[in-house]
Amino acid sequence: MDSDLAESVAALKDIFAKRGIPVSFGKADPAAIDELRKTFRIPARYRAFVTAADPTDVETVTPVERVRLFPSHKLADEQTLGGKPAAEIPNWRKNWVVIGRSALLGDPYFLDTSKLDAEGDCPIFTCMLGTDTIKPVLCASSFQQFLRILATSMEVATGFGSGVLDDEDEAIFREALAPKIKTIDSAALRAGHWT
């Protein structure tokens, strides 16, 4: 794992510990990782992540979103949208790989493996289910930045408690999160998914 990815993973693990939220990371089987690389063209940085910190039971908790990351052994089974295989959904691209899901809304979080960068990373998108067409929205310019955004949003959420927020509290949370996301990934801030 490179230093940027290691820092993002450490930040995510630290905020779970700080907030006292149970979480479990493991190590993926190398043969399974190789199969994911062949089947889904999983990029190098994501493979490094599951090799060192496979998210066996990881769900972020903020007042406005809960992101459940899938362990590597479940990735093949999770390539679905609304209960249908993703490949059968109109406008779904074969280079999109679902790696997590909103535990609140069921919307997928997916890698776009067609847009690899020099570090062997790629952007993360989401889309709303239940609409006529899939309209991807950028969540992070890279998987490493996605992990950093998840950790940061959980850190900002620390002061909000676990109760249901009214619209005003939700707006305050998003307002507090925006400048932090801007320093991590200004393109993700402009896309507006988190804010």
N, C-alpha and C positions, 0 to 999 in steps of 0.2 A: 504494500500500500504506500503510495507517495505521501509526502508530508501534508499537502493540502487536504487530501481525503482523510488521512489519519486525524488531523485537527478537527475536521467536521464530525467524524464518528465520535471522537472523544467529547466534543461539545454536546452531542446528542445524548451520549451515555451519562454525562455529568448532570444534565438538566433533569433527566429521569430520576437520578439518585437524589438530587437536591429537592425535587418535588415529592419524593417518596412514592413514585408510581412504579409498580412492578414492570419489569422489562426483561427480555431474554434474547441474547445474541449467542450464536453458535459458530461453527465453522462448517462450510459446505463441503460435501464430498467432491474431490477433484474430478472424478469421472463424471459426476452429474454436471459440474461446471463446464466441462468440455462438451457435453451433450447440449447444454444451453447455448454455448457458443456456436455450435454447428446448426442447431435447429432455429434459433432466434437471432443469431448474429449479435449476441450480447457483447457490448464493448468492453475493452480491457479494464477500465476503471470500475465498472459495475462488477465485473468478475473478481477484481481485487477486493471489493467490498464484501461480497458474499463469502469469499475465501477466508477473510479475517473476522468478519462480523455479520454472519448470516442472520437476518432478523427473524428468529424463530417465533418470537411473540413480542411484537413492537407495534404500539399504537400511540401516536402523539395525541395530546389532550390540550385543546385550547377552547375558549368560549365559542368560537365560530366554526371550528373544523376539527375532525379527528381523522388522521391519516394512518391507515393500517398498511404497513409494508409486508409484502409476502416473502416467506422463506423460499430459498431457491428450489426446494423439492416440490413446491406448490405452483411455481410459475406456469408450467405447462397447463395445469388445470384451471388457472385463473385467467386465461385468455378468453374471457367472456364479457359481454355487455348485456345487462338486463336479462341474464339467464341464457342468452344465445351465444354460440361461438362467435368471437369477434370477426373472424373471416367471413361470416355470413351477413355482417352488417354493411349496408350500403355506405360508401365513402370511407370505410375503414381501410387503412393501408397495411400491407404485410410487414412493413418495417416499423410498426408501432408495437411495442411490447409492454403489456400491463405489468407493473411492478408493485402496485398498491391500489388502495381504494378508499374513498371516503366512507368511514364507518357511520356517518350521519346520513349521507345522501346516496351512497352507492356509486358515485361517479369515479371513473378510473383515473389513475395517475400512470402515465406511460412514457417510456423512452422513445425517442425518434432516432432509430439507429441509422437513418439515412444522412444524418447531420453530424458525423463524427468530427471531433476537433483533434488537435495535435497531441493532447494528453490521453487520447483513447476514451473520451467522454462524449456525451451527447445531451441535448436539451430534454427537459421533462415537460410534458403537457398534461392537461386534463380536458374533459369535455362534459357537458351536461347530458345525462341520459333522459330519455323520454321526449326528445325533440325529433323533428323530421329529418334533420341532417346533423352530422357531426361537425362541430365547430371547435377545433382545438384552441385552447388558450394556454399560452406559455406560463409555466409555474416557476421554472428556473432555466438558466442558460446551460447548466451542466448538472449532472447528478450530484457532484460534490457541493455545488451551491444549493441544490435542493435540500440536502441534509442539513446544511448550515441554516437555511431558512426555517426548516422544521424546528431545529434546536432554538433558534432565536424567537420564534413565535411562542414556543412553550415557556421560554424565559419571560417574555412580555406578559404571558397569561398568568404568571405566578401571583400577581397582585389582584386577580379578578375572581378568585374563589372558584367553586365548582357548580354554583347554581346557574339557573337559566338567566341569561342577560336580557334586559329590555333593549329596545332599539338604540337608545342613547348610550348605554354601556357598550354595546357592540361597536358603535361608531367611535367611541373613545378608545377601545382596544385597537381597532384598525388604524386609527390616527397615531397611536403610540408605536405600532408596528411599522408603519410606512417608512420613516427615516432609517430604521435599522435595515430594512430590506434594500433600500436605496444604496447603502454602503456595500451590501453583499452582491447585489445584482440589479442594476438600474433598469435593465430590460424587463425583468420580472415585475418590478414595480410599475412600469409603464403599461404592462399587459393587464394589470388590475385584478388578477385572481385573488391575491391575498388581501387587497385593500378595497 
